[in-house]
Amino acid sequence: MAVQSTRGFAAYEAQRLRSKWMDRIMRVLTGAFAYFSIIVTVGITLILIYETYHFFNELAEQGISWTQIFTETEWTPLFEVPKFGVVVIVVGTLMTTIIAMVVALPIGLLSAIFLSEYAPPKLRAVLKPTLEILAGVPTVVYGFFALLVITPILQKMIPGGDAVVAGLNALSAGFVMGIMIIPLVASLSEDAIYAVPNLLREGSYALGATKFETIVNVVLPSALSGIISAFILAVSRAVGETMIVALAAGQSPILNFNPLDSVMTITAFIVQVSLGDTPTGTLPFFTIFFGGFLLFVMTLILNVLADWFVRRYRLMY
């Protein structure tokens, strides 16, 4: 009996030692991956800042005042007489993003409410993966869909036809971009709504509230932080979209607030320059990184606002 006890204790010690080493290895691996993502992010940020600094240096060397970036109404850095009105591409980006949000936010939120609160479990198990299929469609397909389907429909529906609705316009690009990000809004919002404890719903029902009143007054306020996070992530996704706006929004370098006309977004401009024969180290070359820096700042602001909102309005159960 003593021998068996000794062997059992030795086996237990060996197993405990293996578990301890496995725990150390997993801690090192997970920490390495976490630090790797941080290093990559810091590296990209430093590159954008460094190249943007060179962009402003090139402006100064060519006698172009940096104030022209905020005062001019044309963005033509590739022309013989370049113009650097960055407000042109910023307005184009915001216009398509706002149109996309007008489409995606209500449809995505209502879809999330239906999946979480009204759909039977079997129907939910079918509808949610089906909805998320939209996220797997290549964005270039969405771009051609906007160009070949949505734009002709708009030209037929809006009085004036081709004379009013341009072949490349912000409205069709923003509309299709909104369709593309519906799964993101719906999936994240549904997860936030589904995570609300049933005790809150049951308490509301016990007080005589209807299902609709419970959803509006109890469930949605409780899941508000998660829903807002989904909205902000969707906005960030729309701001950084490339192929849809490159194919369907156009390349108009003039400041324009009409969504039925062609506009130029930041990502579309980056595609335009990247596909050309722009020499490395020139001012047009550095505009690519300046555009990337603008996108970085916009998405950083959105993510900081989302984090602040989540921390400010998170409900503790």
N, C-alpha and C positions, 0 to 999 in steps of 0.2 A: 504493500500500500504506500509505503514511503517513497519507493522508486517511482510508482505511477504519479504520485503527487509532485515529485521533483520534475518529472518529464512534462507534466501538464503546466507547471509554473514556467518552465523553460520555453515551452511552445507559446504560452501567453506573452512572455517577455519579447520573444522574437516577433510575434505579430504586432505587439505594441510599438516595437522599434521600427518595423516596416511602415506602420501607419504614420509614425512621427516623421520619417524621412519622406513619405509620400506627401504629407501635409507641407513640409518645407519646399519640396519641388514645385508643388502647385502654387504655393505662395510666390515663389520666385518667377514662375512662368506668367501667372496672371499679372504680377507687378510689372514684368518686362513688357507685356503687351500694352498695359495701361500707359507706361512711360513712353513707349514707342509712339502711340497715338498723340501724346502731348508733344513729343519732339517733332513729329511731322507737322503738326499744326503751328508750332512756333517757327519752324523752318520756312513754311509757306508764308507766314506773316512777315518774317524778316525779309524774305525775297521781295514781296510786294512793296514793303516800305522802302527798301533799297532802290528798286527800279523806279518807284514813283519819285524818289529824291532825284534820280538822274533825269526824269522827265522834266521836273521843274528847273534843273540846271540847264537842260537843252533849251528850254523856253528863254531863260535869261541870256544864254549865249547868242540866240538869234534875235535878241532885242524885243521879245514878246513879253508884255507884262502879265503877271499871273492874275491880275484883276480882270483881264479879258475873259478868263475862264468862266467867270460868274456874270459877265455883262453882255457878252455876244450871244446872238440868237441863231448861230449856225455852227455846226460841228463838221468841219471838212479838213481834218489833219492830213489827208492824202492829196489834197489839191495843191496846185502850184502856189496859190496864195492861201495858206492854211488859216482856218478859223477854229477856235477852241472853246466854243460855247457849250460847256459840259451840261448846262441845263437842258439842252436838246435831248440828249440820250437819257438823262435822268427822268424827264417828263415822259418820254416814250416808255421807259421801263415801268414807271408808276401807273401810267394809263392802262397798259395791258394787265398789270397786276391787279388793279382795282376792278377791272371788268371780270377777271378770273375769280376774284373773291366774291363778287356779286352773284356769280353763278354757283360757285362751289360751297360757300358757307351755308346758305339756307338748305340746299339740297342735301349736303352732307350731314348737317345736324338733324334734319327731319328723318333722313335714312337711319341715323344712329338711334334716334328715339324709337322708331318703328321696330328696329331689330332688337333693341333691349327691352322695350316695354310692351309691345303689342304682338310681335311675331311669335308663334309657337316654337318650341325648341327645334323641332324637325325642320320647319321652314327657315329658321335662323341659320341652322347648320348648312343649308343649301344657299341661301341668299348672300351670306357674308363672303364666302369664297368666290361666288360669282361676281359680286361687286368688286372684289379685290383683283379680279382678272384685268380690269381696266389699268391697274398699276403696272401690269406686265407688258402692255402694248408699247412698242418703241415710239419715242417721241417724234421721229421722222414721219411715222405713219399718221400721227395726229396733225403734223404740219401739212401734209398733203391733203388730209381730210378737210382741214380748214380752208385750204386753197381751192380745192376742186369741188367741195360740197357746200360748205357753210357760206363762202363768199357769193357763189351764184344764187343761193337762196336769199341772202340779204339783198342782192341786186334786184331780185324779183319782188320782194316784199316791200322794200322801201321805195316810196315815190321818187322818180327821177332815174332809177336804175343805175346804169354805168356812169352816168354823169355825176351822180352823188356818191355812190359807193365805189371806191377805188378797187382795182383788182387785188392789190395788197393793202390791207387796212388793219388797224389795231383791234377793231371790234371782233372780227372773225378769229383772230389769233388769241385774244383774251377769252373769248367764249369757249374755244376748244381747250385752251389751257385750264379753264375752270373745270371742264369735264374730266380732264386728266387727273386733277388733284382731288376730285370728289372722294375716291377711295381713302386717301390719306385723312381727310377730315372725318369721314364716316367711321373708319376703323378706330382711330384714336379717341374720337368722341364717344363711340359705343363702348369702348373699354372703360372710359371714365364713368359713364352712366351706369354700366353694368356693375361697377365696383361699389356703388352706393349701397350700404347695408339695407337689407330688407326690413329691418326693424323700423327704419324711418318711414318706409312706405306703409307698413302695417299700422304704425302709430297714426299716420295721416288718415288712413281708411277708418280707423277706430273713432276718429273725431268727426266722421261723416263726410270727408272730402271725397270727391269723385276721382277717377283715375286721371283725368285731364288736369284737375286742380292739384293732384299730388305731383304730377310730372312738372308742372309749371312752378309750383310754390315750394316743393321739397326736393325733388330729384335733381332738377337742373341747377338750382343754387348750390346744392351739395357737390355736384360734379363740375362746378364752374371753373375751378383752377385747371382741371384736365382738359376741358373744352377750349378754354382760352389758349392753352399750350398747343392744342391741335391746330387752332386757327393761326397762331404765330408760325408754327412749323410749315403750314400750308402756304402762308405768305412768303416765307423764305424760299420755299420750293418754287413758287411762281416767279420771284425776283430773279432767281438763277437759271430759269429755263432758257434753252438755247435754240433748239432746232425748230420749234413751233414758230417762234417770232422771226427766226432767220428766213423761214420759208413763206410765212403768211403775213407778217407785219410790214415788210418792206425795208427800205434803206433811205428814207427821207431825212436829209441832214438839216432840215429847217424846223424851227420851233413851231409846233402845231398841236392844238388842243382838240382837234376834231377826230373822234375815234373812227370815222368812216374814211379817213385818209391814211396814207402811208406814214409810218413813224419809224424811227430808229431807236432800238434799245441798246443797252450796254453790251449784252451778250451777242446780239446780232452784229454790232460793230467789231467785236473781238473776232468773230468768225470771218467777217469781211477782210480784216487785216491779215489774219492768220493764213488765209487761202491765197493771198496775193504774193507779190515779189518784193515785199518790204525788206530792205537791207537791215541786218542786225546792227544795233547801236545808233540808229537814226531816231529822230524825234517821232515819226509815225510808229516805229517799233516800240518805243517806250509808252506810247498811248495804250497799248495792250495791257500793260501792267497797271497803268493808271485806271483803266476801266475795271480791271480785277480788284484794285484797291477800293474803288467805289462800291463794288458789290460786297466786298468784305465788310466795309463799314456799315452798309445798309443792313446786312444780315446780322452783324454783331449787335447793332442797336435793337433789332427786333428780338434777338435771343435774350438780351439783357432785360428788355421790357417784359418778356414772357417769364423769365426767372423771378423778377421782382413781383409780378402779378401773382404768380403761383405761391410765393412765400407770403405775400400779403393777404391773400384771400383763401388760403388752404383751410379747410374745416377739419378739425381733429375730432375723431369719434371716440 
